[in-house]
Amino acid sequence: MNEYRINVRFNLSDTENKAIIDYLNSLDKEKYRSRNQFIIDAIKASIAYAEKQTADDELLEKFREILKEELCSISVAITPPSSAGMDMELTEEQKQKNDAEALAFLDMF
């Protein structure tokens, strides 16, 4: 049999390490076959999750780029209301707030 062995040390004074050891010692051997198989399955699941997250992040970034490019090509014209005397100019603070809100909205994607 061709094997690759690796040793893992747990610090029993560390509460997280101790909890992991307690969990591994309480595994149902009929369900998981062995601690070794459980650890291998957990590593495989962690790798699959990380790869999916990376793919999702890349897709999300591409979507953001496309959305930003498309939004840059749109021009918006606002017609002032017919009411005279209303100041439609935004202050610098209002413009910065609007810009920040627009970027925050895009970050949701």
Summary of the structure (lengths in Angstrom):
residues: 109
radius of gyration: 27.8
end to end distance: 49.1
largest distance: 88.5
contacts: 173
relative contact order: 0.05
helix: 63%
strand: 0%
